[in-house]
Amino acid sequence: MSSGVIDLRSDTVTRPTSAMLAAMAAADTGDDVYGEDPTVNALEERVADLLGHQAGLFTVTGSLANVLGVGAWVRPGQELLCEARAHVARAELGAHAAVRGVTTRTWWDVRGRVDLEAIRWMMAPDAGPYLVSTAAITVENTHNFAGGTVQPWEDLQALRTAVDGTGIRLHMDGARIWNAQAATGVDVADYATFFDSVSVCLSKGLGAPVGSVLVGPADAIAEARVWRKRLGGGWRQAGVLAAAGLYALGHHVERLAEDHVNARTIADLIAAADASVVDPDAVETNIVLLDVGDRAERFVAEARAAGVLTGVVGPGVVRLITHLDVSAADARKAGEILATILHARPK
């Protein structure tokens, strides 16, 4: 991007810091398909330990980690339950159906939260020979397309209680789980304790250039490793990438709170110009959703022309995400620019 552009399209656009690049260059590597890359092994073990699970598997993307995690529990022809705007349903190109034969049913919550009443009504763990049996439920924490919503810990605990004894498994799409920790003070392991498998992303808020980790029971991760290779996801000297993830875990977790402050700054400035577009109190983490109605595409184009990159994520909805490469000054400038654009629009 040219100098002066503030990129709020996603927290995936961050570039490695100089210190992260140095860690990557110094990485001890081996062939990961043979299980011989010491840096990959260290990353997998560290993430599994942080989340309180037995084993981990380094993958190129969060989508692959989710396909492998869900696939560990849902067999072809069985179903997965999730919220209607969940990443597994909206943003993974139908991979769960196309690759693993998974059927999906959804509930709707305006903030993307667990709706225990709806889930209890939908669950069918043993639907017999004519209907689809529920094998797993996925919860996204934080919830991307619902505006960075943090799932309340008590709701996750209640969900775990509801499925215990049914045979239904729980998978957490924890791509931004460290943002949930930063927002609430609840440790990632406490969120993860309710789930049979968890995927976490290193290339979003943590700022690594690529990679996610799937954690779960050792036997499920061993099977996922086979499926990773089967799907073309085996990689060789991946330690150079794993080193970036290890660096991020050691240096970029605590600073996530800065992104949350910056997101709230942007929301406050925009709300001051047009309170109908955003509720700053709904900004829990690093994601801001703007309801700009039928001029979403025009708004994005005008923002781009003014040096702020944003994106449309739904009918009339524009998403802004703060991250490692957006400073407090950048956030204020972006908020002022976007507020000016909104203030100038016809009422």
Disulfide bonds with the S-S distance in Angstrom:
none
